[in-house]
C-alpha cells in the first residue's frame, strides 16, 4: 500500500514539473522584444556616415619615386598646375643645352680646320702652312640666338678659339642648371606630399589681431598677435 502511495506522489510531482516547463517555453515564444525608436537625427547621422569618403593622402615615398620622371610626382600629388611649369623649365634647360652644343661644334669644326688631322701625314697635329699666320681666316657658321637663321663669316684663329670656349662653358652651365631643375622638382614633390598630410581641417583655426602691450616693454608698442584654436 505504501509503495502505491509513493509511486502516486512521484507521478504527481513529475507532471507538475513538466507543466511548468511547457509554460515557460510558451511565455518565451510569445514575449516580444522592446521596440527602439529612431529619430530623424539618428537616421541622418547614419546616412552621413555612409556617405563620408576617406580623404586621400599622398605617400611621400611614392611621390619621390614618381618624381624621377619629370612632372609625374606633381601629378601624383594632384598639383596638376605645377606639371607644366616643370615641363617648361626642364625642357627649356635641355633645349638651351642643345643650342649651345650645336654652336660649340660649329666653332670646333672651324678650329679643327686650322690643323692637319691626317694621322698619316708627318705634320699631323700642326697648323696648316697656309693658315699659319695670325691674320689667316676660315669660314665659320654663325647662328642666331634660337637657331632660326644663320650665316657664314670669316674668323681668325683667336676669334674661333674664344667663341669655341664660350659656347662650351655655356653648354656646361646649361646642363648644370637642368640638373638643378630636375633635383628641385623631386624635392618639391616630396615636400608637397608631406605638407598635404598636415591637419588643415575646420577644427584648426588661426586668429590674427593687433596687440598694443608687448611683453618686457613698458610703453605701448604696436604688434600682432596670432592665436591657434583647436576645437
Secondary structure as GFF3:
##gff-version 3
##sequence-region A 1 231
A	DSSP	alpha_helix	2	30	.	.	.	ID=ss1
A	DSSP	alpha_helix	40	51	.	.	.	ID=ss2
A	DSSP	alpha_helix	60	66	.	.	.	ID=ss3
A	DSSP	alpha_helix	72	76	.	.	.	ID=ss4
A	DSSP	alpha_helix	80	112	.	.	.	ID=ss5
A	DSSP	three_ten_helix	129	131	.	.	.	ID=ss6
A	DSSP	beta_strand	137	143	.	.	.	ID=ss7
A	DSSP	beta_strand	150	156	.	.	.	ID=ss8
A	DSSP	alpha_helix	157	195	.	.	.	ID=ss9
A	DSSP	beta_strand	204	211	.	.	.	ID=ss10
A	DSSP	beta_strand	223	230	.	.	.	ID=ss11
###
